[in-house]
Amino acid sequence: MAQETTGKRESSIGTIVGWGSLAVFAIAFGWYIGAPLIVGERWSDKQKDAIQLVKDSKPTGGDTLYDLIRGYSLKAKDLDVYVGEFNWNAIQRDGPEYEVTLLWTEGSERKVAVWRVNLKTKESPRPQGNDAAGLPQRLAAGPQKKS
């Protein structure tokens, strides 16, 4: 005695839609999370490039910032004014955006100048604050004589 089983057969459309939407969500989530990491990774460890971009900038139109600093140091030495070592540092902020810092000592006073640079566009460094904005003019004018 065989018994016939007549049952409802379920449709596989719900399963396909469920797994498909999960796959779309996983891809979108991976793209949303992964893309910034990939972009950030591409621009990491470019501190030397950021510093070089600031050094090679021509804020007064003629000489580079690095040349202005070297000339300033030589003038200070001739006038017997103490100017300490110029120390450059760069920190990555967001993707190709870097913050470049210049530290130096002048007399007994410590000075700091900060610029923001974009390595992707390589546009002119943007000074942050009065010290960086006024630095090219101060360097061109030369050091103040000791009293």
C-alpha positions as CSV (number, residue, x, y, z in Angstrom):
1,M,0.0,0.0,0.0
2,A,1.7,3.0,-1.2
3,Q,0.5,6.2,-0.1
4,E,0.7,9.3,-2.4
5,T,2.1,12.4,-0.9
6,T,0.9,15.5,-2.5
7,G,2.6,18.5,-0.9
8,K,3.1,22.1,-1.9
9,R,6.3,22.8,-3.7
10,E,7.9,26.1,-2.5
11,S,9.2,28.6,-5.0
12,S,12.9,29.3,-5.1
13,I,12.4,33.0,-5.9
14,G,12.5,34.0,-2.3
15,T,15.8,32.3,-1.7
16,I,17.3,33.8,-4.8
17,V,16.1,37.3,-3.9
18,G,17.3,36.9,-0.3
19,W,20.8,35.7,-1.2
20,G,21.1,38.1,-4.0
21,S,20.3,41.1,-1.8
22,L,22.8,39.8,0.8
23,A,25.4,39.7,-2.0
24,V,24.6,43.2,-3.2
25,F,24.8,44.5,0.4
26,A,28.2,42.7,1.0
27,I,29.6,44.2,-2.2
28,A,28.3,47.7,-1.4
29,F,29.6,47.4,2.2
30,G,33.0,46.2,1.0
31,W,33.2,49.1,-1.5
32,Y,32.2,51.7,1.1
33,I,34.7,50.4,3.7
34,G,37.5,49.3,1.4
35,A,37.7,52.2,-1.0
36,P,38.9,54.8,1.6
37,L,41.5,52.2,2.9
38,I,42.8,51.7,-0.6
39,V,43.0,55.4,-1.3
40,G,44.7,56.1,2.0
41,E,47.2,53.3,1.4
42,R,48.1,54.7,-2.0
43,W,49.1,58.0,-0.5
44,S,50.8,56.7,2.7
45,D,54.5,57.1,3.3
46,K,54.8,60.1,1.0
47,Q,56.2,62.5,3.7
48,K,59.3,63.2,1.7
49,D,57.3,64.1,-1.3
50,A,55.1,66.5,0.7
51,I,58.1,68.2,2.3
52,Q,59.8,68.5,-1.1
53,L,56.6,70.1,-2.5
54,V,56.8,72.8,0.2
55,K,60.6,73.3,-0.2
56,D,60.3,73.7,-4.0
57,S,57.4,76.2,-3.8
58,K,58.2,79.7,-4.9
59,P,56.2,81.9,-2.5
60,T,57.8,85.2,-3.7
61,G,57.8,84.2,-7.4
62,G,61.6,83.9,-7.7
63,D,63.6,81.7,-5.3
64,T,62.3,78.5,-3.8
65,L,61.4,78.4,-0.1
66,Y,64.4,76.2,0.5
67,D,66.7,78.7,-1.2
68,L,65.2,81.6,0.9
69,I,65.9,79.6,4.1
70,R,69.5,78.9,3.1
71,G,70.0,82.6,2.2
72,Y,68.5,83.6,5.5
73,S,70.8,81.3,7.5
74,L,73.8,82.7,5.7
75,K,72.8,86.3,6.4
76,A,72.2,85.4,10.1
77,K,75.6,83.8,10.3
78,D,77.2,87.0,8.9
79,L,75.3,89.2,11.4
80,D,76.2,86.8,14.2
81,V,72.5,86.0,14.9
82,Y,71.9,82.4,16.1
83,V,69.5,80.5,13.9
84,G,69.1,76.9,14.8
85,E,68.6,73.9,12.6
86,F,65.5,73.9,10.4
87,N,63.6,70.6,11.0
88,W,61.0,69.4,8.5
89,N,58.2,67.0,9.3
90,A,55.0,65.8,7.5
91,I,51.9,64.0,8.7
92,Q,49.3,62.5,6.4
93,R,45.8,63.9,7.1
94,D,43.3,62.5,4.6
95,G,44.3,60.6,1.5
96,P,46.7,62.8,-0.5
97,E,46.4,65.7,2.0
98,Y,49.5,66.2,4.2
99,E,50.4,68.7,6.9
100,V,54.0,69.9,6.6
101,T,55.7,71.5,9.7
102,L,58.9,73.5,9.8
103,L,60.5,74.0,13.2
104,W,63.5,76.2,13.9
105,T,65.2,78.3,16.6
106,E,65.9,81.9,16.2
107,G,67.9,83.4,19.1
108,S,66.2,81.9,22.1
109,E,62.8,81.8,20.4
110,R,61.3,78.6,18.9
111,K,59.4,79.1,15.7
112,V,56.9,76.9,13.9
113,A,55.4,77.2,10.4
114,V,52.7,74.8,9.0
115,W,51.5,74.2,5.4
116,R,48.8,72.0,4.0
117,V,49.6,70.2,0.7
118,N,47.7,68.0,-1.7
119,L,50.0,65.5,-3.4
120,K,47.3,64.5,-5.9
121,T,46.8,68.0,-7.4
122,K,50.3,69.3,-6.5
123,E,48.9,72.8,-6.1
124,S,50.8,75.5,-4.2
125,P,51.1,74.8,-0.5
126,R,48.5,76.5,1.7
127,P,50.0,78.3,4.7
128,Q,48.3,77.6,8.0
129,G,48.6,80.6,10.4
130,N,50.6,83.8,10.4
131,D,54.1,82.3,10.8
132,A,53.8,80.3,7.6
133,A,52.1,83.1,5.7
134,G,54.7,85.7,6.7
135,L,57.7,83.5,6.5
136,P,58.7,84.2,2.9
137,Q,58.7,88.0,3.5
138,R,60.7,87.6,6.7
139,L,63.2,85.3,4.9
140,A,63.6,87.8,2.1
141,A,64.0,90.7,4.5
142,G,66.8,88.9,6.4
143,P,67.4,88.5,10.2
144,Q,67.3,91.4,12.6
145,K,70.6,92.5,14.0
146,K,71.4,91.9,17.6
147,S,71.0,94.9,19.8
